[in-house]
Amino acid sequence: MSITMPAVESTPGVAFYAGAVAEVYDLLFPPDCEQVDEAFFARHIVAGEGPALEIASGTGRLLLRLLARGLPVEGLELSADMLRICRERASKREIPAVLHHASMVDFSLGRQFATVFVPFYSFQILTDRSEAECCLRSLYNHTAPGGKTMLTTWTHWEDMLPAGERGEKPWKLVRTGRDDDRGLFVTSSAASEVNRTEQLQTNWFRYDVYQHGRLVETTSRIETIRFYHKYELQMMMERAGFVDVRVTGDETDEPATDAHTSWVVTGYRR
Ligand SMILES: C[S@@+](CC[C@H](N)C(=O)[O-])C[C@H]1O[C@@H](n2cnc3c(N)ncnc32)[C@H](O)[C@@H]1O
């Protein structure tokens, strides 16, 4: 059965991550195990030989793991709810975490970092071109001379097809999570629509929380993200002042190809 989509409307990135979604984030992305991007960023931070800054650090999925490895990383996050959960988890685990409550679009910490990084595709939340460019300038201003900024983007080609070409399955189960101690089970499902010309994807998300087998809460959210292409990102980074900009695939450090599902864009500051 195909689903008729509601009118396209966007929800700003932070509203998406407030309240109930912040509460289920750690169930869907369990933070207490080795993370898929952890070794990769740890290696780059060590190579940077200086302090690092994670942009849009959320509930600390990656940040707290890096800190637990003894790496000098600070976090910057705009959602008060995500930040609170991160602080609570850090204090429970006795991990001293420096967290900045600010927008990645335009921030000023008065310091520079050897490595600035935006993992988990958070840059794609910035659908407004001028905001994205403003963000890149802020990232550049916080990158120390000789240091680098790295940001990841998601290149799931299948999702760029119009819904009709993806078949009659607009809603799909995205992921599930559980907390057996609290008897919780959560599902996230989504339907999406793509505007290829504008490189925009609108995702309708639905989160269902079950406790001891009973549905106790349902939350719906809409997010719009922008896809960026390789040369476009390179040019945007160069316009912000970065040099030697390269695009690598997944966590490989190898040039990006169609075989990769994510890209890492790295630019250096002279
Ligand atoms: C996909 S989550 C990634 C969280 C974390 N980095 C991780 O890897 O789990 C995106 C994060 O971006 C944050 N965010 C959205 N807009 C932001 C903005 N303008 N400035 C800072 N953070 C923002 C959201 O609140 C959310 O925590």
The ligand as an SDF file (V2000), in Angstrom:
LIG
                    3D

 27 29  0  0  0  0  0  0  0  0999 V2000
   22.6900   12.9270   13.8470 C   0  0  0  0  0  0  0  0  0  0  0  0
   22.7880   13.6990   15.4230 S   0  0  0  0  0  0  0  0  0  0  0  0
   24.5220   13.3880   15.7510 C   0  0  0  0  0  0  0  0  0  0  0  0
   24.8640   13.4470   17.2160 C   0  0  0  0  0  0  0  0  0  0  0  0
   26.2730   12.9600   17.5570 C   0  0  0  0  0  0  0  0  0  0  0  0
   27.3000   13.7040   16.8560 N   0  0  0  0  0  0  0  0  0  0  0  0
   26.4260   11.4960   17.2290 C   0  0  0  0  0  0  0  0  0  0  0  0
   27.3150   11.1810   16.4360 O   0  0  0  0  0  0  0  0  0  0  0  0
   25.6850   10.6760   17.7620 O   0  0  0  0  0  0  0  0  0  0  0  0
   22.7390   15.3910   14.9500 C   0  0  0  0  0  0  0  0  0  0  0  0
   22.9640   16.3780   16.0770 C   0  0  0  0  0  0  0  0  0  0  0  0
   23.0500   17.6970   15.5380 O   0  0  0  0  0  0  0  0  0  0  0  0
   22.4960   18.5940   16.4720 C   0  0  0  0  0  0  0  0  0  0  0  0
   22.2430   19.8660   15.7880 N   0  0  0  0  0  0  0  0  0  0  0  0
   21.2710   20.1530   14.8800 C   0  0  0  0  0  0  0  0  0  0  0  0
   21.4010   21.4230   14.4620 N   0  0  0  0  0  0  0  0  0  0  0  0
   22.4650   21.9430   15.1260 C   0  0  0  0  0  0  0  0  0  0  0  0
   23.0870   23.2060   15.1170 C   0  0  0  0  0  0  0  0  0  0  0  0
   22.6460   24.2010   14.3450 N   0  0  0  0  0  0  0  0  0  0  0  0
   24.1620   23.3970   15.9010 N   0  0  0  0  0  0  0  0  0  0  0  0
   24.6220   22.4120   16.7040 C   0  0  0  0  0  0  0  0  0  0  0  0
   24.0650   21.1930   16.7680 N   0  0  0  0  0  0  0  0  0  0  0  0
   22.9950   20.9560   15.9760 C   0  0  0  0  0  0  0  0  0  0  0  0
   21.2480   17.8590   16.9310 C   0  0  0  0  0  0  0  0  0  0  0  0
   20.7150   18.4120   18.0960 O   0  0  0  0  0  0  0  0  0  0  0  0
   21.8190   16.4550   17.1070 C   0  0  0  0  0  0  0  0  0  0  0  0
   22.3410   16.2820   18.3890 O   0  0  0  0  0  0  0  0  0  0  0  0
  1  2  1  0
  2  3  1  0
  2 10  1  0
  3  4  1  0
  4  5  1  0
  5  6  1  0
  5  7  1  0
  7  8  2  0
  7  9  1  0
 10 11  1  0
 11 12  1  0
 11 26  1  0
 12 13  1  0
 13 14  1  0
 13 24  1  0
 14 15  1  0
 14 23  1  0
 15 16  2  0
 16 17  1  0
 17 18  1  0
 17 23  2  0
 18 19  1  0
 18 20  2  0
 20 21  1  0
 21 22  2  0
 22 23  1  0
 24 25  1  0
 24 26  1  0
 26 27  1  0
M  CHG  2   2   1   9  -1
M  END
$$$$
